[in-house]
Amino acid sequence: MNTRSLQLARSVLAAGAVALCLFAASGRLTVATSVGPSTAGPKDIDAALASQHTRSETEIRLEDRPDLLSRADNVRDGLSLPAGTTRSARHVQDGFLAIEYDEVAELDGAGQPVSMTQFDGTGALLVAVRFDNPAGGTIRTTRDGAIGSAKRGAAQAGLATVGQPTVDTVADAGGWYVHWDRRQDGLPVRGDEVRVRVWPDGRIQSVARVEHQLDKAPARRLSQADASTAVTKLVTSWSSPSGASYSLQSLDLQWVGPNAAFDPAKLTAAPAPYRLAWVASEKPIGPLADYVGMVTVYIDAGSGTVIGGDFVE
């Protein structure tokens, strides 16, 4: 979003101060914007984020962690990832994403990684990836063949897959992304998945698991009608000072991560467990539609309060 469009989005969306936080995670750009009054200005938020501890790394002596070495070997060999001439390992604490993991890298003679595995504190795989390029051969697998390769790869990595996957072609390099979206109590967990990248020849380039801790489901669940009323009240508060309007596109129950999209004071808060929420997708109408394609609002399924959302350009 350039300076001009950001200024317009601020003037149309906000009745008070607007704070913007941009960060890239797993190849995705997320925009967190406040649309209500707040005593925290952008400089306050920037200062708090700058002072927040984000990441630390500690070297692991592989001889001290035979369990880690064994897990890395099993995943590497099970997925036929390239082996290096040497290996390195480290423990990573990422405060911004609230995650810790152990990483083992296979290194070539120049000390560059040829493949890598990452495991969470329970020993479950987070990521396995190879860094070489597929050979330009004539062997090509089919879509069904890619699904079969992905299922076998996930199983070799110790990851469970349930139901039918979604399959997307990789336009630039060929091959497929095969992913299984996570569900809990029959409801989707927003953003959680097992994702496998399959090369055109059927070999696996990467396996990744995204899984968040879930809070308890509320004892009493807000009805869809009451959730719709809460969303209408919110978007009306946006429309009154700015003249913008919105059209409700969908309203569904999902597990979501609370965030600071509508409360910049929460930008520096530690990530919380995912909560069950009504997820409302509101399409802007008018000048704002030139800069924001969709506004998503999370309404807690128990309390009916706004706990976050998202913005799509």
ABEGO torsion letter per residue (X at the ends): XBAAAAAAAAAAABABBBBBBBBBBGGBBBBBBBABBBABBAAAAAAAAAABBABBBBBBBAAABAAAAAAAAAAAAAAGBBBBABBBBBBBBBAAAGBBBBBBBBBBAAGBBABBBBBBAAGBBABBBBABBBBBBABBBBAAAAAAAAAAAAAAAGBBBBEBBBBBBBAAAEEBBBBBBBBBGGBBBBGBBBBBBBBAAGBBABBBBBBBBBBBBBABBBBAAAAAAAAAAAAAAAAAAAGBBBBBABBBBBBBBBBAAABAAAAABBBBBBBBBBBBBBBBBEAAAAABABBBBBBBAAAGBBAEEBBBX
